[in-house]
Amino acid sequence: MAYDGKLLARARDELDKIRGANLAEQQRRRALAYTRLPELESLDAALRSQMTELVRLTVSRRPDLKERIEELKGRNLNMQRRRLELLKLGGFAPDYLDEIYSCPKCRDTGIYRGGVCSCLDRLYNRELTKELGTLMRRGDESFEKFDLSLYPNTPDPVKHVVPRETMALSCAACRRFAENFSQTSPNLLLQGGTGLGKTYLSACIARVVADKGFSVCYESASAALDCFETAKFSRDTEEGEAAALRTRRMQDCDLMILDDLGTEMVTPMSQSALYTLINTRLVKGKKTIISTNLSDDQLQKKYTPQICSRIAGEFTALPFVGRDIRLIKKGG
């Protein structure tokens, strides 16, 4: 994976904060234990001194080296036993004064086996999500707050389904997608009229998936496709370079949410960009959510057969039905 230096630096800053918080907690625990058990502080100092003595003995090449090391080992074991007794006496767990790490693999360094540790990778993906996403505007989107009572509990005269029942199934599918997100997850097509909760449920998915450490990109279709156009026609400019970086992120992130497909101005360039985005992500095995107000027939009339084939063949459609929630809340 190619990392953006700016975002990786921000991720490292976050890891530094985590490491600092763990160190502060370790120091707080030590101060509490030493205040309650003064002998424990002396014992720990003696154990540290033994380590220095062991190094000195090892390089001394004394004729009685083996005996001295065995003697030192015996004293160390006795002191360790006494240390455990003191911790128990003070009401502390045996590992209460151990070093604290949020990541046991890299010990909060961000480096594991010569590469980037998964903990730093998760922090990087969170920074990437912040950089790319404007979806979670309110900050409190959650599946628990998705209000099914806003959807009619009587059959729709046109679609011949009960909106509340249909939306309960679509919401449950979105929740399963978020909670079980992986490379084997399906791509989703959230399909239905304006104001039925497609963007809200997309935000709920984004929040859960991002919290798992995956990178999530959200863009409206018009903004995303404009970005591809800028990257193509404004090369060698600061704006063009920024757009090119953004398009690469959209193609490479773990989850891409493309909102309001069908509201953009359709041109040969936008059709080409949309196909490139969808097809590139499919080839890479990256997951995509598309939301649209358009029906299947409208999609076929608006987009090329290649695009429609990819959507029909590679995306699981979730229907959104009911009345415009914004109008309901306004009393309309």
Residue pairs with C-beta under 8 A, 6 or more apart in sequence:
1 121
1 252
3 116
3 124
4 128
4 245
4 249
7 124
7 127
7 128
7 131
8 120
8 124
10 127
11 110
11 120
11 123
11 124
11 126
11 127
12 110
12 120
12 123
14 123
14 126
14 127
15 108
15 110
15 119
15 120
15 123
18 102
18 108
19 102
19 108
22 100
22 101
22 102
22 108
23 100
25 100
26 97
26 99
26 100
29 96
29 97
30 97
33 40
33 87
33 90
33 92
33 96
33 97
34 40
34 41
36 90
37 86
37 87
37 89
37 90
39 86
40 83
40 86
40 87
40 90
43 79
43 82
43 83
43 86
44 83
44 97
46 79
47 76
47 79
47 80
47 83
50 72
50 75
50 76
50 79
53 72
54 69
54 72
57 65
57 68
57 69
57 72
58 65
58 69
62 68
84 94
87 93
87 94
87 96
87 97
88 94
99 107
101 107
101 108
102 108
102 119
103 117
103 118
103 119
105 112
105 117
105 118
105 119
106 112
106 117
106 119
106 120
108 119
109 117
110 116
110 117
110 119
110 120
111 117
111 120
112 118
116 124
118 213
121 213
122 213
124 215
125 210
125 213
125 214
125 215
125 216
125 254
126 210
126 213
128 215
128 216
128 217
128 249
128 253
129 206
129 210
129 215
129 216
129 217
129 253
131 249
132 215
132 216
132 217
132 218
132 219
132 246
132 249
132 250
132 253
133 206
133 210
133 216
133 217
133 218
134 218
135 199
135 202
135 203
135 206
135 218
135 257
135 259
136 203
136 206
136 207
138 203
141 200
141 203
141 204
141 207
142 204
142 207
143 171
143 174
143 175
143 178
143 201
143 204
143 208
146 171
146 197
146 200
146 201
146 204
148 164
148 167
148 168
148 171
149 164
150 322
150 325
150 328
150 329
151 163
151 164
151 166
151 167
151 321
151 322
151 323
152 162
152 163
152 164
152 322
152 323
153 162
153 163
153 164
153 165
154 162
155 161
155 162
156 162
156 163
156 321
156 322
159 321
161 319
161 321
163 321
163 322
163 323
164 322
166 319
166 321
167 196
167 197
167 320
167 321
167 322
170 190
170 201
170 318
170 319
170 320
171 201
173 188
173 316
173 318
174 188
174 190
174 201
174 204
174 205
174 318
175 204
177 185
177 186
177 188
177 205
178 204
178 205
178 207
178 208
178 209
179 208
181 208
181 209
181 212
181 214
181 254
181 255
181 287
183 285
183 287
185 287
186 287
186 315
186 316
187 282
187 287
187 288
187 289
187 290
187 314
187 315
187 316
188 288
188 289
188 290
188 315
188 316
188 317
188 318
189 289
189 290
189 291
189 292
189 311
189 315
189 316
189 317
189 318
190 198
190 201
190 202
190 289
190 290
190 291
190 292
190 318
190 320
191 291
191 292
191 294
191 295
191 317
191 318
191 319
191 320
192 198
192 293
192 319
192 320
192 321
193 293
193 320
193 321
193 324
194 293
194 324
195 323
195 324
195 325
195 326
195 327
196 320
196 321
196 322
196 324
196 325
197 320
197 325
198 259
198 291
198 320
199 259
199 260
199 291
202 218
202 257
202 259
202 289
202 291
205 255
205 257
205 289
206 216
206 218
206 255
206 257
209 216
209 254
209 255
210 216
214 254
214 255
215 249
215 252
215 253
215 254
215 255
216 253
216 254
216 255
216 256
216 257
217 249
217 250
217 253
217 255
217 256
217 257
218 257
218 259
219 227
219 250
219 256
219 257
219 258
219 259
220 258
220 259
220 260
220 263
220 264
221 258
221 259
221 260
221 261
221 262
221 263
221 264
221 274
222 260
222 263
222 264
222 265
224 250
224 258
224 273
224 277
225 264
225 269
225 270
225 273
225 274
225 277
226 264
227 243
227 246
227 247
227 250
228 243
228 247
228 269
228 273
228 276
228 277
229 269
229 270
229 273
230 239
230 240
230 243
231 240
231 243
231 244
231 246
231 247
232 269
233 240
234 240
234 243
235 244
247 277
250 256
250 277
251 277
251 280
251 281
251 284
251 286
252 284
252 286
253 286
254 286
254 287
255 286
255 287
255 288
255 289
256 277
256 281
256 286
256 287
256 288
256 289
257 288
257 289
257 291
258 277
258 288
258 289
258 290
258 291
259 291
260 291
260 292
260 293
261 274
261 290
261 291
261 292
261 294
262 292
262 293
262 294
262 298
262 299
262 302
263 293
264 270
266 302
266 303
271 303
271 304
271 307
274 303
274 307
275 304
275 306
275 307
275 310
278 288
278 307
278 310
278 311
279 306
279 310
281 287
281 288
282 288
282 310
282 314
288 315
290 311
290 315
292 299
294 302
296 312
299 308
299 311
300 308
303 311
324 332
